[in-house]
Amino acid sequence: MLLYVRTVHALSRLCGLAAATMIVASVLIVCQLVFMRYVLNASTVWQTEVVVYLMIGATLVGMPYVQLIRGHINVDLLPLYLRTGAPRRRLFVACVVLQAAACGLIAWFAGHLWFEAASGGWRSESVFGTPLWIPYLAMPLGFGLLVLQYFADLLTAIDCDDPFVAPEKRSPAAQGEN
Amino acid sequence: MDPLLLSLFVLIVTVAVLFSGVSVGIGLIIVSIFFIVWQDGTYGLAILPEVLFGKLDSFALLSIPMFILMGAAVASSRAGADLYAMLERWLTRVPGGLVVSNLGACALFSAMSGSSPATCAAIGKMGIPEMIKRGYPKGVAAGSIAAGGTLGILIPPSVTMIVYGIATETSIGRLFLAGILPGLMLTGLFMAWAIWSTWRQAGAHVVVSNIKYTLAEKLELAPKIVPFLLIIVGVLYALYGGVATPSEAAGVGAAFCVLLAVVIYGMWRGKALFHVFRDCTKESVMIMVIIGASGMFGFMLSSLYITQSIAEWIIDLQLNPWALMAMINLFLLCAGFFLPPVAVILMTAPILLPIITEAGFDPYWFAVVLTINMEIGLITPPVGLNLYVINGIAPDIRLQTILWGSLPYVGCMVLAIVLLCIFPGIATWFPEFLMGPAV
């Protein structure tokens, strides 16, 4: 169990790194685009499309990491009302199961879309014509890994008083046996 | 089922799901899945990944992570403290100079960083202890910083305005311009209230300071701050001059801000740069997931004919436009109490825009009114993020004092909305003056 949690946490951190790298790459490409377009007066072919796909990739692949650090904003009235302990843990489990089910469904249908794009040789309608399986891959990957992160959250929630807080921010008392 | 009854059902389910504690983005996906399965069965779900991808597949959206990176670089540096110190030295002889410089620093810093909690933390950490030391009432000190932090979503460049622009297909440059005068008016109202309440509660001797600074001391911090301000001005100029698109301007601005943070504040050391990118990734992913999910939510509403039905129903009621506007404001205010501004805008703008344009209101003016409503949500319970940030950085001030101290600023915001309703030109004149009438 601990091995699963550690592996998924490591994967989620890797996703965070990949997302940050994609954001930095898109900043650099936008600067190159501006230089080409406004300084050299040259036309740009691939930049606009690539930065948009990088942004989509960063968003979807970054989801598991943001879940790991509990960065997805939520309305925490009910969790706060329940304070810590068993009722709050039960609410967390219910929320995580609901979210994992929804993300699992999206990952499944996104996987179908990705397969169709890959097998059908779909390309974007621009001059650059990006093979669409590349950007589409971010959807099953991001949502699939997010489901794995939710399962890891469930496992850590069993022994934890305050599962709504990110693992590294929990107080020693709230960490439980984990 | 009747579309209006269905709308009520969707509203109840959405509130129940979002209040359960699930994240806002995934919560919207859950609601969308539920109603699409309810309407079309699981067959209908196959389209959702394409809807999500289509919503995010936009070059204009790229400006959001770019502006967030720009803000993260500024927020992680000592720029906030330096900005506060510089303004305090320049404004020390002005009556209420300390609170005025705090609010001015909040307005500038929140515009630069785009983050309300980061502004409260950066300016409040120095500003609140200094104000208390010089005899300012605790409520005024805490309330002014909490309220000042909200100004960033109105004063450009503002991510909230970008999201509104994308959701309603209005010009982002024009929206930014529309926010400037109301932002300055609100800052002025905050300052006036802060000076008056300090004078009333603590006496004139606190309001007037005897501390003097030399010109060298006043200019000492300018080389650190002015380059950041120049980048913001440059980005805005590029936008309004039609030189570049928001994403291009924000991308170059972000690169320069990171570069300046590294050069001026030595942020290549240790984990400083790592924190900038981590904060940017966290914030960007969170907002972009909400945007993508709102695409699914909007698709579901539209498939169930809810968006159109509500708009038609309200138009058919033939309400007095101002009664309608009051109702919309009340609704937005309630939504803002619980939900982040981005989620409120994305969920309500597609429904509200046809209603308000049909009633004869300007969509740019409405963006400003909506944003001020969202600002109120940032300093009112139960969510009121800024209140908790202030509570965290100034633990010796009770949450109750912070709350009561912030309440008059909510009054200032309501007054600003009333003034905007009486004089809509405050929001519409500047963009029309610079860019001509909206098409």
Interface residues (C-beta under 8 A of the other chain):
Chain A: G16 A19 A20 I23 V24 S26 V27 L28 V30 C31 L33 V34 R37 Y38 T48 V51 V52 M55 I56 A58 T59 G62 M63 Y65 V66 Q67 I69 G71 H72 I73 N74 V75 D76 L77 L78 P79 L80 L91 F92 A94 C95 L98 Q99 A102 C103 L105 I106 F109 A110 H112 L113 P135 Y136 M139 F164
Chain B: V17 L18 F19 S20 G21 V22 S23 V24 G25 I26 G27 I29 I30 I33 L45 A46 L48 P49 E50 L52 F53 L56 D57 S58 F59 L61 L62 P65 M66 L69 V243 A244 S247 E248 G251 V252 A254 A255 V258 F277 R278 C280 T281 K282 E283 S284 V285 M286 M288 V289 I290 G292 F338 L339 P340 A343 P382 V383
